[in-house]
Amino acid sequence: MATPSKLAVIVENKTFGVEIECFVPKAAWGDKPLNNYHTGLERARLYGTLLNIPGATDWRAEKDGSLSITRVGEWVAVEIISPILKGKDGVAQLKAVCEWLNNMGAVVNPKCGLHVTIGIDRSEKAKKHAMQIVSKYEPCLYAITGTKSRENGVYSYPTASKIARMLSGDRVTADKYDAFNMSKMPYGCVEFRYFAGTTNVNKILGYVALCVGMVARAEEVSSVRSFAVDSCPIKGTDGMLKKYRKAMATLLDKEDLRKVGGELNRLAAKYAAAV
């Protein structure tokens, strides 16, 4: 058996988590536990308010005041929050939760977001490399949402210019609503807030695998060479996916990788056509 590459080892051991903002029909939600905002995993365990999802463990639902929808009485606004996940088991849990939500008829609207948190080495090198990589690909990360609402919203501010100032030595404060949320770096993680809300499993797997790949690459390399990203959303996204295909393939099986690639390229084309 071939020895796995350094990148593959990093990807296999990289932790990740998601927050899925969505609406579930009130009749389908029933009496499922809905925690207050920022209840946290440990308190949800203590209160016995974790969700019972086949194939997924330690997931919880919390209220989110940023979500609104017409016909309020017919829907429950929820943020579905994962525990810390890793590797193939984490992917399997993501699939199980998406199936569970879709079976209940969950929907999203432009108010919803999909947040991906990735564990990162606390070394200054890894942090710097992640900032360099993500800032370069920021237009493509917005493009694979398929909509321009995220970059024009208030919960996912474009971050590339802020990163450029940080890397030049300016004293700039990271904000929790930056699209690339670096405020969690001292705690060993970063949050990608670029993505529009979705319960589509191919989108979610693609976003997670790509973010894992970017952070893994930041930790793997000794330096990040200067590189250009095509300004065309379609070409830029295609180049980004090719660049991180090996990392994504470590996390996803061949069929999932095929579906994810097709979906993210489709979204980039939709984004390019949007006014």
Salt bridges, closest charged atoms under 4 A:
GLU19 OE1 - HIS115 ND1 3.14
GLU42 OE2 - ARG45 NH1 2.81
ASP58 OD2 - ARG45 NH2 2.52
GLU62 OE2 - ARG60 NE 2.97
GLU74 OE1 - ARG71 NE 3.01
GLU124 OE2 - LYS127 NZ 3.60
ASP170 OD2 - ARG165 NE 3.61
ASP178 OD2 - LYS162 NZ 3.05
GLU191 OE2 - HIS115 ND1 3.82
GLU191 OE1 - LYS184 NZ 3.95
GLU191 OE2 - ARG193 NH1 3.35
GLU219 OE2 - LYS14 NZ 2.48
GLU220 OE1 - ARG217 NH1 2.98
ASP238 OD2 - LYS242 NZ 3.12
GLU255 OE2 - ARG258 NH2 2.50
ASP256 OD2 - LYS95 NZ 2.59
GLU263 OE2 - ARG266 NH2 2.70
